[in-house]
Amino acid sequence: MTSAEREFDIVVYGATGFVGKLTAEYLARSGGDIRVALAGRSPDKLLKVRETLGESAQNWPILTADAASPSSLADMAARTRVVITTVGPYSRYGLPLVAACAAAGTDYADLTGEAMFVRQSIDDYHKQAVDTGARIVHACGFDSIPSDMSVFALYRRAQTDGAGELGDTDFVLRGFSGGVSGGTVASMIEVFRASSNDPNTRRMLEDPYTLTQDRAAEPELGPQPDLPWRRGREIAPELAGVWTTGFAMAMYNTRIVRRSNALLEYAYGRRLRYAEYMSVGSSVAAPVVSAVASAANNGVVALGSRFFRLLPRRLVERIAPKPGTGPSEQARDRGYYRAETYTTTTTGARYCATIAQQGDPGYKATSVMLGECGLALALDRDKLSDLRGVLTPAAAMGDALLDRFPAAGISLQTVRLGD
């Protein structure tokens, strides 16, 4: 059965989870006549979710699928063009579904922020997915759509202007309101656990090209620290007076962006140096906040693996926010993010990409981004890249997402700042 002959366009796997339900709600509102099924372990819970989704979703089929049952995942993957999954931590539950989609030639999108899960997905299933024509697309939420797509938009703008390749490129989170999802916390715990048990894993996580396809082909650009702190004016004149610290998710997002560049045959440029920061403002206390936050971030990374190795799993999971839980609708609606990404090209041209979205980044905004990735994979196949295998959002569907963002309430604008 070819992809075009599949029974469904999209299956939402994990639809009873908090973000899974939000994603299903988004597809019910914005998916038009798209053929959707809901999947998970409990048919009864899935039926209750479906009842809340409105009239357009009441005929959506219910599929029983479980990570512990590879045959159920294989059956699900064979029936749809795209699977979007919110079932994490992905290092614990994700690879069987990647395997099923790679084998069936089915496109896949997830929300993982776990670098070693992506690394294993590449090592185990990239070649098979290339052979079957599957697009396995990781990082389709707040980690790492704003980062990945901002750099892709800058590349497209510089290309259109004939302004050369990207050089020093810096993402700065300027504004943010919202919580960290339980799923994100669970993923971070899994990353710490993996690095605590294996020195080789720790070394791989420290490599700026953790997710590269061919490490020997990557440019050697010297140190590329993950959690630096800088004065804003050192990043761009427009940030004079602003202080920054390293963005907590930079260790993951930067590797996704570098993988995009490699997958696109270094279209961004072989001198691309990419870093991520978070603004801490311009008050008198901002320099101190910047330094303290940077030290704290680096301390968490340095000591985190040892800390989680010493603590019992049950205690950590009891303290951490629970996956599948989240804030109220009112709180989700109040959330937002805005980020600016500055670059200087090889011809000396300077650009800024600004991305902004209303909605709690870890929940509402993420569900919109994941939903749009699923819709792009299912409906915009003529706009997708020719690449197959384990991909990034920009490498798989960059142009399609740029076209989809405005209608989805995601603003992504590029401006030329001068030379």
Number of C-alpha atoms within 10 A of each C-alpha: 9 12 20 11 11 17 15 23 23 28 29 27 28 26 27 27 22 20 29 26 24 21 29 29 22 20 27 21 14 16 18 9 11 15 20 24 25 26 25 24 19 15 16 12 13 22 16 11 18 26 12 13 18 11 11 14 21 13 12 16 16 19 21 16 24 21 17 11 12 15 14 17 24 20 16 26 29 21 22 27 28 32 29 25 26 26 27 23 24 25 20 13 14 20 18 19 26 30 21 22 31 30 19 25 26 26 28 28 27 24 28 29 31 25 24 22 22 25 18 14 21 20 13 16 22 23 16 20 26 17 14 16 21 29 29 31 28 25 24 28 27 25 24 28 27 27 26 27 25 28 27 24 21 29 23 17 18 24 15 10 11 11 18 18 23 29 20 15 22 21 27 25 25 19 15 19 16 19 15 14 23 21 28 21 18 21 23 19 20 21 24 22 18 20 21 19 13 10 11 11 16 17 11 16 20 14 18 19 20 23 26 21 17 10 12 8 9 17 14 10 10 7 9 15 16 25 23 22 23 19 19 22 14 12 21 18 10 13 17 13 15 21 26 30 28 27 23 19 17 23 24 22 26 25 24 31 29 24 25 27 25 23 20 16 11 17 17 25 19 17 16 23 19 25 25 26 29 24 24 21 19 16 12 9 11 19 21 13 17 24 18 14 21 22 17 13 19 17 11 15 15 12 12 20 20 16 14 20 15 10 10 10 12 8 10 13 15 9 8 14 17 15 20 18 14 20 16 8 12 10 15 21 16 13 20 19 20 19 22 22 27 26 29 25 23 16 14 15 19 22 23 24 23 22 21 21 23 19 25 27 26 24 27 27 28 24 29 29 27 27 28 24 29 30 23 23 27 21 17 17 13 10 16 18 16 12 16 23 24 30 26 27 27 31 26 27 24 25 20 23 25 18 13 17 16 11 9 17 15 19 16 20 16 19 13 16 15 9 11
